[in-house]
């Protein structure tokens, strides 16, 4: 019975609006921080690999990333299961995010027999 005898709390609209404005400011701060991080990730593909893809690239993968940044065309000839597809996909995903409106083409040669 004691719960029914309590007085109702007063509704304070000013306090509610202040809390709402504070939450809005926090949301805007978080959004601006996220946008700043996105801009950093667009310009630094290695950081993009670490932060977005969750992978620290090996030295040979970093070398391919740097070659991609400096050259229009590149060819990667690595051993099996060394991360060619993953690395190439990550590089192209980063490039697509940084350069909207571009077309990206990938040419692959699978199982080709070359006589040297």
Residue pairs with C-beta under 8 A, 6 or more apart in sequence:
37 51
40 47
41 47
41 48
41 51
41 52
41 94
41 97
42 48
42 94
42 97
42 98
43 98
45 65
45 68
45 69
45 90
45 91
45 94
45 95
46 57
46 62
46 65
48 90
48 94
49 55
49 56
49 57
49 61
49 65
49 90
49 94
50 56
50 57
53 90
55 86
55 90
57 65
57 87
58 83
60 78
60 82
61 83
61 87
64 74
64 76
64 87
64 88
64 91
65 87
65 91
67 74
68 74
68 91
68 95
76 84
76 87
76 88
78 84
88 106
92 104
92 106
95 102
95 104
96 102
96 104
